[in-house]
Amino acid sequence: MAPKIVLKLFQITNLSLESKTVEENVTDDLEANLRYGVAFPTDSHHDFAIKFNVFFGAPDKDIEIKVEATAHFQTDSIIDDEFKESTFITINAPAIAFPYLRAFISNLTLNSGYRPLILPSFNFMALADLRQKEDISNNAE
């Protein structure tokens, strides 16, 4: 039987929004960068976290948004090496947590007086494949 996995908490751990403009549509066509990784606390064998770092900016628009967020998961099974290397960690867990990040950024920009910045959907499967290819090419060098 598959382990029960629960998203316990989604929290913003660092936030920066800097803007030197009064335009509402300044959030159009911003450069975006999304990174994420996994963390396993040393004091628990049932918890893990997905950490997101998101950056939006455009020098010509004088705006920069940085968000760091952590999604805390818990499982009823002990996290072993097999689970740590599973696709759940690299694909499913980030995909479960991403809508919370997406909604936060959209609400942040809207409530800050800008047109809502809506993150596009991300294909975490493709990102995992790309990471694996990069790891292979880096190890070959």
C-alpha positions in Angstrom: 0.0 0.0 0.0 1.3 3.5 -0.9 2.2 5.8 2.0 -0.3 8.5 2.9 1.3 11.9 2.2 -0.1 15.2 3.4 0.7 18.8 2.7 0.9 20.1 6.2 1.8 23.7 5.7 2.7 26.2 2.9 4.5 29.3 4.0 6.3 32.3 2.5 9.7 32.5 4.1 11.1 35.5 2.3 9.5 38.2 0.2 10.7 41.3 -1.6 8.7 43.6 -3.9 10.5 46.7 -5.2 9.0 49.1 -7.7 9.8 52.6 -8.8 6.8 53.0 -11.0 3.1 53.8 -10.6 1.9 51.9 -13.7 -0.7 49.2 -13.1 0.4 47.1 -16.0 4.1 47.0 -14.9 3.7 43.2 -14.3 3.3 42.5 -18.0 6.2 40.7 -19.7 8.4 40.3 -16.7 11.4 38.0 -16.9 10.7 35.0 -14.6 12.9 32.4 -13.0 11.6 29.5 -10.9 13.9 27.1 -8.9 12.9 24.5 -6.4 14.6 21.8 -4.3 13.8 19.3 -1.6 14.9 19.3 2.1 14.8 16.5 4.6 14.9 17.6 8.3 17.4 15.6 10.4 15.0 15.4 13.4 12.2 13.6 11.6 11.9 10.5 9.4 8.4 11.4 8.3 8.7 15.0 7.0 10.2 16.7 4.0 9.9 20.1 2.4 9.9 21.5 -1.1 11.5 24.9 -1.3 10.7 27.4 -4.1 12.6 30.5 -5.1 10.9 32.7 -7.7 12.2 35.9 -9.3 10.4 38.3 -11.5 12.0 41.5 -12.9 12.5 43.8 -15.8 15.1 46.5 -15.5 13.3 48.7 -18.0 10.1 48.6 -15.9 11.9 49.2 -12.5 10.2 46.3 -10.7 11.6 43.2 -9.0 9.8 40.6 -7.1 11.5 37.8 -5.1 9.6 35.1 -3.3 10.9 32.2 -1.2 8.3 29.6 -0.1 8.4 26.2 1.6 5.8 23.5 1.4 6.0 21.1 4.3 4.9 17.5 3.7 4.4 14.6 6.1 4.1 10.9 5.4 2.9 8.0 7.6 5.8 5.9 6.4 9.5 6.3 7.2 11.3 8.2 4.4 14.0 6.0 3.1 16.5 6.3 0.2 14.0 4.8 -2.3 11.4 7.5 -1.4 14.0 10.2 -1.6 14.9 9.2 -5.1 11.3 8.7 -6.2 9.5 10.9 -8.8 7.1 11.9 -6.0 9.8 14.1 -4.5 10.9 15.7 -7.8 7.6 15.9 -9.7 4.4 15.2 -7.7 5.2 17.2 -4.5 6.3 20.3 -6.3 3.2 20.0 -8.5 0.9 19.8 -5.4 2.5 22.8 -3.8 2.8 25.0 -6.9 -0.8 26.2 -7.0 -0.4 27.8 -3.5 2.7 29.7 -4.7 0.9 30.7 -7.9 -2.1 32.0 -6.0 0.1 33.9 -3.5 2.0 35.7 -6.2 -1.2 36.6 -8.1 -2.8 38.0 -4.9 0.4 39.8 -3.9 0.6 41.7 -7.1 -3.1 42.4 -7.2 -3.3 43.6 -3.6 -0.1 45.7 -4.2 -1.9 47.7 -6.9 -0.6 46.0 -10.0 -2.3 43.9 -12.6 -2.2 40.3 -11.2 0.9 38.4 -12.2 -0.3 34.9 -13.1 2.4 32.3 -13.2 2.1 29.9 -16.2 1.7 26.2 -15.6 5.0 24.4 -15.1 5.7 20.9 -16.4 7.5 19.4 -13.4 8.1 16.2 -15.4 10.0 18.1 -18.1 11.9 20.1 -15.4 13.0 16.9 -13.7 14.1 15.4 -17.0 16.1 18.5 -17.8 17.7 18.4 -14.3 18.6 14.8 -14.9 20.2 15.6 -18.3 22.2 18.5 -16.7 23.4 16.2 -13.9 24.5 13.6 -16.4 26.4 16.1 -18.5 28.0 17.7 -15.5 29.2 14.4 -14.2 30.6 13.5 -17.6 32.9 16.5 -17.6 
